[in-house]
Amino acid sequence: MASVENVRANNERIAAFLAPERVRTPTFGQVSWERMIRAVEKVRERLCRTAAALDAAGVPYAVIGGNAVAAWVSRVDEAAVRNTQDVDILLRRSDLSAAIAAMTQVGFVHRHAAGLDMFLAGDNAGARDAVHVVFAAEKVRPDYFEPAPDTTESEATESFRLLSLSALARMKLTSFRDKDRTHLRDLIEVGLLDASWVARLPSELGVRLQHLLDNPEG
C-alpha cells in the first residue's frame, strides 16, 4: 500500500513541476521546415554535448529512452526512425557529482526537482530542453518489476555510448507507458524484437512482450 501511495505522490510532484509549461496558451507561428529541422537538431546537439562532456570526464553513462530506440532502429531501417524531444541518460548515483561537474563545464545547469535529476540546457531552459537522468541499478518506481540496468550494459558508437538492445527492451517493458509501447512496436516492426525474445526475458516482461506481439494495434 505504501508503494502505491509513494508512486501517486511522486506523480503529483512531477505534474506540479511541469504544470506551468502545460497550461501555457500556445502562440502559433508559421509552419516551417526550418523550425521542424531545428527542433530535431536541438535534440541532437543536446545529446552530443552531453556525450562529449561525460566521455571527456570519464564518467560511465549510456543513452537510453527514445534516442536509444531511434539509434537501434536506424541500424536496420532509417526510414522507420521516430524523432523524440527527450534526451535520457543512465548514470550511476555514485557518479552524479562527477557528471554535474562535467556537464556544468559545457553550459548545463543541474536541477533536482520532484525527486528527479536533470541537466537544463541553460539558465533559462525548461524541463523539455533538459537531459533527464535515470540511476543505474535502481528502480525508477517502487512497483517496477526490474531495476534499471547498469551502465556496463552499453556499447560505444560513433557519437555516444548506447544502451544494449536487451537492456533497452527490459527498460521499455518495465515502464510500459503509452510511449514505451510505441517504442517497443518500433523495435518489433524492424525485427529487432520478436517471439524468440519472450523466453529470454523475466516472466512478467515476457508476458508484456507477447501481448504486444499478439496485439500490435492494441
FIFI-672592 format. One record per atom (N, C-alpha, C, CB): residue in one letter; x negated, y, z. Coordinates in steps of 0.02 Angstrom, whole numbers, plus 50000, padded with zeros to 5 digits. Each point is the difference from the previous one (the first is absolute). Glycine has a CB too. Layout:
# FIFI-672592
AXYZ...
//
This chain:
# FIFI-672592
M499594994050000M500415006050000M499575006350000M500894993750060A498565005949978A499555005850003A499695001449932A499754997350120S500114997449842S499705001049934S500475003849954S499354989550015V501295008749987V500495003449958V500045007450018V500654989449988E499355011950078E500045007050023E499385003849980E500714996450095N498715000449908N499385003349980N500015001749926N499394993950089V500855001449869V500045001249929V500475005849985V499764987849978R500835012150056R500495005449989R499715006850019R500934991950020A498745008350037A499715006350023A499465002449952A500254996850119N499344998649856N499485001949953N500295002749935N499264991350050N501285005449926N500335002449939N500285007050010N500284988249970E500005013250089E500275006650013E499455005250002E500944994850063R498485003549965R499445004750001R499765001649930R499674995750113I500294999149845I499785001049931I500505004449963I499414988950001A501245009750008A500515004049966A499975007350021A500734989849995A499155011450070A499965006950024A499395003549971A500574996750106F498874999649886F499405002949973F500085002049927F499344993250080L501025002749882L500095001349929L500615004249984L499444989349979A500995011950070A500635003549988A499935006749965A500434994350100P499105010049919P499955006549966P499904999449925P499545004650104E500104990249874E499894999249929E500634997349966E498784998150021R501614997950015R500594996949968R500575004949991R499664989350051V500415015749993V500585004249997V499905006349958V500304995750112R499115005249860R499885005849959R500455000049938R498825000450041T501475005349943T500405000649939T499535000249940T500925006250062P499164989349890P499524999749944P500075006149955P500044987650005T499395014749970T499985005349950T499774996849935T499765009150087F500644991549860F499844996649938F499555004249956F501094994150007G498365003049972G499575003149950G500144996949932G499125002450087Q500484999549864Q500084997249934Q499754992749999Q499875011549949V500474984350012V499744993349990V499365000649959V501174994850004S498305002050021S499345001149970S499584993750003S500065012050032W499674986049910W499544994450000W499395001550044W500384996849884E499415009650115E499425001950040E500124998850074E499705008649914R500914993150110R500164998850070R500024992550016R500645010750003M499644985549952M500054992850011M499314996850002M501125000049943I498455002150011I499324997449998I499625002250062I500025000049874R500075006450145R499655002650058R500204996450064R499945011149944A500694987050062A500234996450059A499624993450008A501145005349989V498774991249955V499634993750001V499265001350014V500824994949919E498925010550051E499295001650008E499835001850072E499985003849881K500484999750152K499885001950070K499934993850045K500655010649981V499754984350006V499954993850038V499324996749987V501264998549995R498555001349941R499364997049982R499425003750033R500484996249891E499545010550108E499475004050030E499964998850076E500165008649910R500424991050123R500024998850072R499704993250017R501015007350010L499164987849950L499744993250011L499254999849988L501114995349966C498655007849980C499294999849984C499595003850051C500294999049880R499965006850143R499655003750053R499934995950063R500435010749952T500114985850065T500004995950060T499504994349994T501215002850019A498814993649925A499554994449990A499285002350001A500894994149933A498965011450033A499315002549996A499755001950070A500215004149883A500214999150156A499805002250067A499864994050045A500685010449987L499774984750013L499924994250044L499424995649977L501235000450025D498694998849909D499444996149974D499345003250020D500714996149904A499255010550088A499385003650016A499824999450074A500245008049907A500284991850136A499894999550072A499934992850024A500635010550013G499464984749943G499954993050019G500574997750044G498795001149991V501795002050001V500594998150041V500394994649962V500065011650052P500034982449977P500394994849966P500735002249992P499234991250047Y501055007649895Y500705001849986Y500244995749942Y499835011950043A500814988549944A500294997049939A500605004149979A499594988550033V500485012549902V500605003349974V500574995050000V499305007849927I501274994350100I500594995750006I500605003549969I499544994850106G501065002549904G500615003449978G500095000149925G499925006850101G500444998349876G500175000549929G499415000449954G501035005450035N498434998049987N499415000549958N499654993349992N499865011850036A500154984150017A499714993349994A500424995749952A499545001050118V501124999649887V500434996349954V499865002249928V500894998950089A499075007749900A499875002649932A499334997549974A500685010250027A498814989650017A499344997749979A500024992749978A499475008250078W500874987649961W500054992949982W500404999149936W499914996950121V500655006649873V500424999449940V499615002249938V501035002050069S498575003349938S499625002749943S499504994849973S500135011650047R499674983749995R499534994849977R500334995149952R499395001150108V501274998949892V500374995349957V500355003749943V500164992350098D500185013249918D500405003549950D500075007350021D500644989449970E498975015049999E500015007150020E500685003249987E498775000649977A501614996749975A500665002849986A500494998850056A499784998249879A500064997150167A500454998450055A499835003850064A500164988749950V499335015650047V499785003650060V500535005150021V498804998449967R501355001850097R500485004750029R499615005350039R500924991050007N499215015449978N499675005450036N500285000650071N499805006049891T499784996550154T500215001150069T499715006550025T500084987650020Q500265015750026Q499735006150030Q499614998650064Q500945006449950D499114987450075D499704998350064D499274997849992D501134996850043V498455005350003V499334997450006V499944996950070V499515008749918D500424984850084D499984996350063D499344996150004D501274999150003I498415001350056I499384996350009I500024995850064I499385009049937L500254985750062L499924995650058L499345001750034L500694990749945L499335010650120L499415001550039L500014995950065L499945011749951R499484986750075R499974997450067R500075005850049R499274990249963R501095008750091R500095005450049R499335002450028R501134995250029S498415000149978S499345001850026S499615004549953S499994989350062D500225011149875D499665004249951D500355006749989D499594989649946L500945011750092L500395006149987L499575006350009L501034994050037S498585006350016S499595006150013S499525001249942S500094998150124A499594996649852A499545000749944A500375002149937A499254991350050A501355006149941A500405001949941A500205007350004A500424988249991I499785014150069I500185007150008I499425004549982I500814996950091A498605001449933A499405004049985A499875000249925A499524997050112A500534997149855A499864999649928A500525003849960A499464989050018M501175010350000M500545003349963M500005007550011M500684989650010T499155012650050T499975007250015T499475003349956T500384997850118Q499074998949870Q499465002849960Q500225001549928Q499204993750071V501305002849904V500235001149931V500675003749998V499384989749965G500805013550091G500575004649999G500664997350025G499455004949908F500574988950115F500624997350028F500075002250073F499944990049922V500685010150101V500165001950069V500364994250033V500085012349969H499644985150086H500314994450034H500605002350041H498894994250005R501655001949993R500595001350041R500234993450030R500335009949928H499894990450134H500334994450033H500685002450021H498904994850040A501635002549930A500675002350014A500484994249995A499745011549958A500754988250087A500514994750000A499684993150000A500785007749939G498654991750095G499664993550004G499624998149938G500884996750077L499055007949876L499664998649937L499375004249993L501104997149947D498394999950022D499395003849984D499995001249925D499384995050099M500435011049883M499975001849929M499485005449990M501204997049983F498595003749955F499535005249980F500355004449949F498994992750023L501155013649996L500315004749955L499495002549950L500835003450088A499394998049851A499545002149947A499725007050012A500634992749922G499625011050128G499765006750017G500415002750056G499625001949882D500195004050143D500355003050057D500745001149988D498945005550030N501254996249909N500695001649984N500384994349967N499655011849989A500044982350007A500324994349967A500514996850046A498964998149933G501534998650037G500514996450037G499874992550002G500815008949969A499644987550063A499924992850008A500014996349933A500535000950112R499795002149838R500034996749935R499355000749961R501225002249998D498365002550024D499345000849969D499464997650047D500425009849934A499704984450096A499544997450051A499754993149981A500605006750087V498884991349948V499764993149999V500234996850064V498975002949927H501434992050068H500304996750059H499594994050021H501145003949964V498774995450100V499574994750028V500414994350029V499125008650025V500704985349958V500264994050032V499404996650034V500974998649915F499114999550147F499444997150037F499954992549988F500125008950086A499284988949897A499864993049984A500124995650061A499175003749914A501084990350073A500084994850052A500495002150055A498854996249975E501595008650011E500525002150048E500674999849965E499185007350063K501344991349975K500685000249973K500225007349990K500274988950055V499995012649887V500255006749987V500615001350044V499564999649882R500864995250126R500585000450044R500014993750044R500655007049915P499614993550145P499984994250046P500364993949973P499945008050093D500584993149865D500404994349977D499744996949935D500965005350055Y498484997249919Y499734997149938Y499744992950012Y499695011649960F500384984149989F499754993250005F499244999950006F500994996049934E498685008350028E499284999749992E499675006750017E500144991149912P499265008850118P499615006250005P499735001849931P499704997450120A500085008749873A499665002149938A499354996049994A500515011750006P499264987249933P499374996349991P499405004150022P500524993949905D498905003050096D499385003650015D499745003249936D499734992150097T499835012749910T499715003449942T499554995349960T500055010850062T499744983749969T499584995249964T500374996549943T499364998250105E501315001849898E500404997049947E500085005149943E500624992650083S498825009249887S500005005049947S499424998849954S500555008450076E499454995049868E499454999449952E499845006849971E500354988349972A499025012650009A499785006349971A500225000349927A499025000550079T501265005249901T500165001249930T499585006049977T501194995350013E498935006849927E499635005749972E500095006350042E500124995049887S500485005950143S500175006350032S500104999650075S500515003249895F499684991050131F500164999450072F500024992750020F500665010749996R499394988150069R500084993250025R500744998349999R498975000950073L501204993649895L500694998049989L500184994050043L499935004349882L500644996150151L500234994350040L500114994049955L500555007850082S499284986349944S500084993949961S500744998949984S498974995050054L501155001349893L500694998649979L500384996250054L499634999949881S500044995250150S500324996150053S500205004450059S499344990049964A500215014250058A500145004550057A500555005049982A498814998650041L501165003949898L500515004849977L500694996849999L499135005949931A500914988050044A500644996449998A500274999050070A499654994349894R499915003950153R500234999050069R500265006650030R499174990650013M500485014849975M500225006550027M500685002049972M498815003450012K501274995849923K500635001949968K500584995550023K499355004349901L500514989350106L500534995450023L500165001150074L499624991749915T499895010650123T500125001450071T500435006350008T498914994650029S500935010749935S500395006250004S500694999049969S498945006849995F501084991049943F500614997949965F500535005549998F499754988450034R500045017949963R500485005549988R500185000149926R499515006750097D500944997849884D500205000349931D499405001049954D501105004750035K498455000049983K499445001249955K499514994150001K500135012350020D499834984150036D499574994150002D500274994649954D499675002750117R500984996449883R500304995049955R499905002049927R500854997250088T499195009349898T499865002449932T499284998449980T500865009250014H498674992250031H499304998549985H499894992549991H499665010150065L500664985849976L499944992849992L500274997749933L500094998750124R500465004249854R500284998349934R499515001949945R501175001750044D498485003949964D499495001949951D499464994749995D500235012150023L499554985450035L499484994850000L500264993549970L499505005250102I501134993349911I500314993949972I500075000749924I500624998150108E499595007749870E500155001149929E499384998849956E500875008350032V498544993549993V499394999149959V499654993450016V499875012449996G500454983350045G499734993450013G499484999550055G500244997949884L499675007450154L499514999850054L500274996050060L499545011049962L501114989050047L500324995950051L500514995449966L499845008950089D500184984949932D500494995349972D500174994850053D499565001849882A500804993150099A500244994950048A499434996350034A501024998849930S498405000950039S499444996550031S499755003550063S499674995949887W500505010450121W499795003850059W500414998350062W499635009149924V500974988450068V500454999050056V499694995650054V500985001449922A498724993150058A499714995350049A499365002750031A500504990749935R499195014350033R499375002750025R500105005250055R499514998049889L501105004450116L500165005550047L500264997350066L500255007449903P499704996450151P500364998250061P500734998949984P499195006650071S501134988749963S500674997749981S500515005649992S499744989450058E500275015449988E500495005449996E499905004249937E500065000250126L499315001049857L499855004049941L500134996149936L499145006250066G500744987249937G500164995849942G500745000149984G499034992950029V501385007150023V500735000349990V500185006549965V500204993050102R499495012549918R500165006549969R499785000149927R499875005650112L499554991649874L499774999849930L500464995749958L498835001850037Q501374992449990Q500454995649962Q500665003649985Q499474990050055H500785013949993H500615003749989H499935004849942H500274999050122L499165004549874L499895004649944L499934996349934L499455008050079L500234986349923L499934996049939L500684997649976L498854996550035D501585001650012D500664997449982D500495005549983D499794990450074N500095015649953N500475005649990N499615006249979N500794995250087P498935004849853P499575005649979P500365006749997P499354991849936E501305008150056E500385006349998E500335001650067E500194998249879G499754997350170G500355000950063G499575003350053G500664990249973
//
